[in-house]
Amino acid sequence: MGNPEKAVLRTELKTEIPFLFNPAELTITKSNSWQASENKGGNAPQLRFQGGQSGTLALSLTLDTTSDGSDVTVHTNKLLDLLKVDMSLPGADRARNKGRPPWVEFHWGNLHSFRAIVERLQIKFTYFASSGMPLRAKADLSLKQYEDEAVRPLQNPTSHTPTLHSVHRLGFGETLDRVAARHYADSTRWRLIADANNVVDPLALAPGTLLVIPELPVRRRG
């Protein structure tokens, strides 16, 4: 057996932050906003979809350098830098005091998350050398979805599902042929999306509907 695959954070700056130890668990959270309409005399109001909320990915990391006695802050500082404004990123404007930190993506072998920003980072130093140098730390990291994209939390191309799927939230005035054109660059493939979602009447889809977007089947030669 080969060495275990190491989890990493890949950043907008084309750099990677490898984890010293892989996380023991990952927590993905995704929610939608619904508004309740007034329903006098009724038992429950009718809910109207308002919009989706950003997905989050939470994980805890163990950072330990006791094996070589080096300063663990070399690694914790790389995480802290992900919360600093970087004026070299697209959209930054020093004259208008406009900037932002970089986005990141979590990767672990074939698993990868949505593009996200570091929403929260908590670092707790738990072990020190006799000199006071930190040798071990625990980092609790919360990543928040950065932009409205096809949500694909932790896709795994080696899983036993027949094809990879992403998810698309139907916008106002958006039709299946437009969705097909966006994802496949071919509007005539709208029926593939309809079949994957058991859509009987494409014109009856309400804005906000979540649609599974299947990958196109691979054509094999011979």
Wavefront OBJ file of the C-alpha trace (Angstrom):
o trace
v 0.000 0.000 0.000
v 1.194 3.535 -0.777
v 1.344 6.483 1.543
v -2.016 7.910 2.659
v -3.330 10.790 0.540
v -2.885 14.096 2.331
v -5.694 16.636 2.505
v -4.799 20.161 1.351
v -6.297 23.614 0.972
v -5.744 25.017 -2.524
v -5.875 28.777 -2.636
v -6.723 31.435 -5.176
v -3.024 32.350 -5.134
v -2.166 28.967 -6.736
v -0.604 27.702 -3.513
v -1.352 24.636 -1.404
v -1.470 24.264 2.367
v -1.003 20.560 3.189
v -2.467 19.166 6.390
v -0.059 17.479 8.809
v -2.819 15.023 9.742
v -6.003 14.335 7.811
v -9.254 15.436 9.495
v -11.221 12.771 11.337
v -14.552 14.164 10.127
v -16.080 16.795 7.861
v -19.374 18.611 8.402
v -21.255 20.123 5.453
v -24.161 22.504 6.076
v -26.529 23.921 3.432
v -29.799 25.742 4.037
v -32.502 27.649 2.157
v -34.601 30.661 3.130
v -38.389 30.316 3.032
v -40.975 32.960 3.899
v -44.250 32.089 5.579
v -47.370 33.759 4.189
v -50.216 34.701 6.517
v -52.741 31.877 6.930
v -55.532 33.050 9.237
v -57.441 30.201 10.779
v -55.117 27.595 9.311
v -52.811 25.142 11.028
v -49.711 26.081 9.072
v -48.760 28.808 6.597
v -47.728 28.200 3.033
v -44.008 28.673 2.537
v -42.545 30.557 -0.394
v -38.980 29.984 -1.453
v -36.745 33.053 -1.125
v -33.271 31.802 -1.972
v -30.424 29.552 -1.012
v -27.840 30.271 1.650
v -24.117 29.726 1.285
v -22.943 26.219 2.086
v -20.370 25.697 4.841
v -17.719 23.063 5.450
v -16.414 22.668 9.000
v -13.423 20.592 10.064
v -10.888 20.297 12.877
v -7.167 19.906 12.253
v -4.392 18.615 14.483
v -1.077 20.386 13.927
v 1.826 18.611 15.664
v 5.572 19.151 15.214
v 6.830 17.233 18.269
v 8.535 14.710 15.990
v 11.100 17.256 14.772
v 10.804 19.938 17.465
v 10.015 22.739 15.001
v 7.710 25.665 15.722
v 4.098 24.738 14.951
v 3.252 28.415 14.281
v 4.902 27.968 10.864
v 1.770 25.986 9.988
v -0.821 27.950 11.972
v 0.369 31.209 10.372
v -0.410 29.808 6.918
v -4.015 29.341 8.019
v -4.176 32.797 9.604
v -2.913 34.347 6.368
v -6.073 33.089 4.635
v -8.052 35.707 6.589
v -5.825 38.615 5.587
v -6.764 41.056 2.851
v -4.605 40.588 -0.235
v -4.529 43.629 -2.536
v -3.035 41.569 -5.382
v -6.301 39.688 -5.914
v -8.765 40.541 -8.712
v -11.110 43.378 -7.828
v -8.758 45.014 -5.319
v -8.448 48.801 -5.455
v -6.099 50.583 -3.050
v -7.467 54.008 -3.973
v -10.930 52.973 -2.815
v -9.592 50.873 0.078
v -11.210 47.826 -1.481
v -9.795 44.347 -0.996
v -10.536 40.855 0.247
v -8.858 37.646 1.448
v -8.363 34.785 -1.048
v -10.841 31.968 -1.612
v -9.838 28.352 -1.043
v -10.918 24.838 -1.979
v -10.595 21.760 0.231
v -9.077 18.746 -1.555
v -8.454 15.252 -0.260
v -7.492 12.871 -3.009
v -10.453 12.882 -5.389
v -12.718 14.696 -2.916
v -13.122 18.432 -3.354
v -15.427 21.081 -1.974
v -17.054 24.217 -3.255
v -14.996 27.379 -3.640
v -15.075 29.084 -0.248
v -13.640 31.754 2.017
v -12.385 31.116 5.539
v -15.291 32.373 7.613
v -13.899 31.421 11.012
v -10.635 30.047 12.369
v -9.936 29.149 15.985
v -6.459 27.962 16.977
v -5.730 26.450 20.388
v -2.108 25.705 21.330
v -2.011 22.606 23.518
v 1.655 21.617 23.951
v 4.884 23.592 24.324
v 8.631 22.987 24.480
v 10.494 23.924 27.661
v 11.473 27.171 25.920
v 7.797 28.063 25.451
v 7.777 27.339 21.711
v 4.407 25.880 20.592
v 4.677 22.318 19.303
v 1.056 21.257 19.000
v -2.171 23.054 18.119
v -5.784 22.321 17.242
v -7.380 24.401 14.493
v -11.148 24.581 14.009
v -11.860 25.807 10.491
v -15.136 26.915 8.926
v -15.277 27.447 5.153
v -18.188 29.363 3.624
v -19.278 29.100 -0.007
v -17.863 32.093 -1.880
v -20.088 32.359 -4.948
v -23.267 31.028 -6.508
v -21.990 28.033 -8.406
v -23.180 24.513 -9.010
v -22.934 23.113 -5.490
v -20.850 19.960 -5.541
v -19.843 19.259 -1.957
v -17.218 16.538 -1.762
v -17.574 14.974 -5.172
v -15.792 11.673 -5.544
v -15.117 10.526 -9.119
v -14.161 7.064 -7.839
v -17.448 6.419 -6.063
v -19.849 3.744 -7.218
v -22.420 6.164 -8.580
v -22.754 5.780 -12.365
v -21.979 9.442 -13.117
v -20.964 12.607 -11.311
v -23.732 15.066 -10.509
v -23.794 18.752 -9.722
v -26.797 20.762 -8.573
v -28.316 23.823 -10.237
v -30.852 26.181 -8.653
v -33.369 27.356 -11.253
v -33.466 31.141 -11.590
v -36.381 33.386 -12.496
v -37.237 33.026 -16.177
v -34.713 30.204 -16.582
v -35.751 27.197 -18.661
v -34.289 23.717 -18.996
v -32.816 24.452 -22.414
v -30.953 27.443 -20.960
v -29.696 25.285 -18.096
v -28.499 22.686 -20.605
v -26.754 25.394 -22.625
v -24.984 26.631 -19.498
v -23.765 23.235 -18.297
v -23.369 21.348 -21.570
v -22.967 24.166 -24.098
v -25.832 22.442 -25.921
v -29.433 23.518 -25.281
v -30.824 20.407 -26.993
v -29.667 18.242 -24.086
v -32.378 19.616 -21.779
v -34.153 16.261 -21.783
v -31.178 14.656 -20.027
v -31.770 17.042 -17.123
v -35.534 16.475 -17.240
v -35.107 12.695 -17.068
v -32.635 12.905 -14.189
v -35.137 14.959 -12.158
v -38.331 13.135 -13.213
v -39.674 16.344 -14.736
v -42.992 15.728 -16.517
v -43.790 19.340 -17.448
v -40.676 21.504 -17.942
v -42.833 24.657 -18.072
v -44.217 24.001 -14.591
v -40.871 24.263 -12.776
v -40.850 26.993 -10.139
v -37.919 29.377 -9.618
v -35.673 28.078 -6.869
v -36.117 24.430 -7.831
v -32.930 22.418 -7.314
v -32.030 20.321 -10.339
v -29.532 17.497 -10.508
v -27.203 18.026 -13.487
v -25.792 14.646 -14.552
v -22.475 14.376 -16.302
v -22.663 13.509 -19.971
v -22.096 9.803 -20.610
v -18.636 8.923 -21.842
v -18.623 7.556 -25.374
v -16.314 4.597 -25.709
v -14.756 3.556 -28.970
v -14.787 0.021 -30.261
l 1 2 3 4 5 6 7 8 9 10 11 12 13 14 15 16 17 18 19 20 21 22 23 24 25 26 27 28 29 30 31 32 33 34 35 36 37 38 39 40 41 42 43 44 45 46 47 48 49 50 51 52 53 54 55 56 57 58 59 60 61 62 63 64 65 66 67 68 69 70 71 72 73 74 75 76 77 78 79 80 81 82 83 84 85 86 87 88 89 90 91 92 93 94 95 96 97 98 99 100 101 102 103 104 105 106 107 108 109 110 111 112 113 114 115 116 117 118 119 120 121 122 123 124 125 126 127 128 129 130 131 132 133 134 135 136 137 138 139 140 141 142 143 144 145 146 147 148 149 150 151 152 153 154 155 156 157 158 159 160 161 162 163 164 165 166 167 168 169 170 171 172 173 174 175 176 177 178 179 180 181 182 183 184 185 186 187 188 189 190 191 192 193 194 195 196 197 198 199 200 201 202 203 204 205 206 207 208 209 210 211 212 213 214 215 216 217 218 219 220 221 222
